[in-house]
């Protein structure tokens, strides 16, 4: 028998790891004080953070909430013996305007109700496992209810718009067995659009003449503030995702026309700055409209923002599709699933899951891009901040206004980001 | 290649070949671009046959069985499966696919669905089986492949051998009349190969019509009633297993067999 021959007779039990590698002490030791250089850097950075915080907090905490003008703020701060300080009077005086623009104050309940309904409508989609499924009816009604609440007018208009979708569905069911799926789908898209553009308005007016049901109308030029950003953002986000999925599938399609139309659309939209599209929406589009038509400016902006985002969305989702192994398509095919079922049950759930970070990035980017509408004269928070600073009382104020607006946007975008992380964790099924 | 020494005796009582034609391939040709992958393939498979297809890599054996459920399209010749000819008609293709089960080298389970959902998806959406019945059927086949207790886990939590057995169960849930196996054990560790082969042997014992692309020559000797050797896109030799292994006729076959067995 050779020297290294060995047989273990007793198996070793599991032992605790050394104390210095676990717990808070272990964490600090490995992350903050691992070596002389790292310890020095840690102490220096700590000092820097404290210095910034002390200065920032002394600027933020000033008793200027009640001030009526910038000069009054300056007196209060000077009386405290401080050199700098925030002037919060402007926020107290204008926060409602920054939130609602010039929306009639007696009708504030309508955008607030819309926002509450938005959360109720999103709940069954975002947190499907925690809320009753019946809430999906609210989700289905929301796209028709929300514009009516925001703009007001006759109730017949949203009903007519919903009717257009019913027509589309009926056409799809009746025609596609007769003239094929592609023809049926095209007819089901074109007919409702014709119905909306030409029939919905007059018919709704006619019906309103017979049975008047409606609430006070609010003109688009009164829309403004953070409400406007959220309104444009929600619509564009809500529509760009399904549109992006369709475009991504179109780009991968075997049908030449569908493929090249998708590619052309995506490449054109991605090749043009959003500002250009918004200018087209605000000025050029009217030239192509029949004379006398009044196509709402906010609606036009929404359409442009949606198209812009959907082109990016399509590419993000195409990335997800490309990341799926070919075997997934083959397995779906081999089981006899047809194209749409395979897409809905096998391909899209996985491709969208892979694309979540990209999709949410596009959402966040889109939401922040809504501030660009100030350039074509809409009064979003940035547009309003210009007019507030033009007020003699607040002339010279910068940080407080922009800080407030930044806070609003940060809270919204951070919430989206956290939700996407939650979703990724929830959908992780590979290794747990 | 590992040899399967069949430890369990095989019950051949139900392994009967009828004279009903299950698959008829005549004069079939396929090209990848200008590369001629399958050349003048003629093959008639009778119901109840267990055919093993072997050959060097790149010989077109996988392509051949993938043509049978039209994962690959053939450009010339005729393939008739269960009386349905495969053309570009999508309805016929989906019909054939729902009658023909397929097991892949890399399992191709759906990672976002549980094992049970993997097995019930196609019966519910393609065959319109009620959910409850589909679940009962799935549990039946999962017990048959001996993993009923994993039904609520996700594919990523299972070992390779278990995943492949789930893939077999998933195919069986569609009640196929023909099963295709595309190198089902090539991606598995040796100790897992046996559990998958055992499942396949059980399937053969029940009289399933099977076409297997595999290098498991032990399996071929024990179960197959016919072995087909392919090289360069052509069927070079086919025979019953005993003759094929003991007395290969063509030089190409002899060379192949000496390489995979004689080491």
Contacts between the chains, C-beta under 8 A, distances in Angstrom:
chain1	res1	chain2	res2	distance
A	325	B	106	7.7
A	325	B	108	7.7
A	327	B	104	6.1
A	327	B	106	5.5
A	327	B	108	3.8
A	328	B	108	6.4
A	328	B	110	6.9
A	330	B	71	5.5
A	330	B	104	6.9
A	330	B	108	6.4
A	331	B	102	7.9
A	331	B	104	6.7
A	331	B	108	3.7
A	331	B	109	7.5
A	331	B	110	7.1
A	333	B	69	7.8
A	333	B	71	6.1
A	333	B	97	6.5
A	334	B	69	5.8
A	334	B	71	6.5
A	334	B	97	5.9
A	334	B	100	7.8
A	334	B	101	7.7
A	334	B	102	4.0
A	334	B	104	7.9
A	334	B	171	7.9
A	335	B	97	6.9
A	335	B	98	7.3
A	335	B	121	7.4
A	335	B	122	3.9
A	335	B	126	6.7
A	335	B	170	7.5
A	335	B	171	7.7
A	335	B	174	6.5
A	336	B	94	5.1
A	336	B	95	7.6
A	336	B	97	4.0
A	336	B	98	3.3
A	336	B	122	6.4
A	336	B	126	4.7
A	336	B	174	7.0
A	337	B	121	7.9
A	337	B	122	6.5
A	337	B	125	6.4
A	337	B	126	6.2
A	338	B	90	7.3
A	338	B	94	5.8
A	341	B	125	5.4
A	341	B	126	7.7
A	345	B	121	6.2
A	345	B	125	6.5
A	346	B	110	5.7
A	346	B	121	7.9
A	349	B	112	5.2
A	350	B	110	7.8
A	350	B	111	7.1
A	350	B	112	5.4
A	353	B	112	6.7
A	427	B	112	7.3
A	429	B	111	6.1
A	429	B	112	5.7
A	429	B	154	4.2
A	429	B	156	6.3
A	430	B	111	6.0
A	430	B	154	7.4
A	430	B	156	4.2
A	431	B	156	5.4
A	431	B	157	7.7
A	432	B	154	8.0
A	432	B	156	7.9
A	432	B	157	7.4
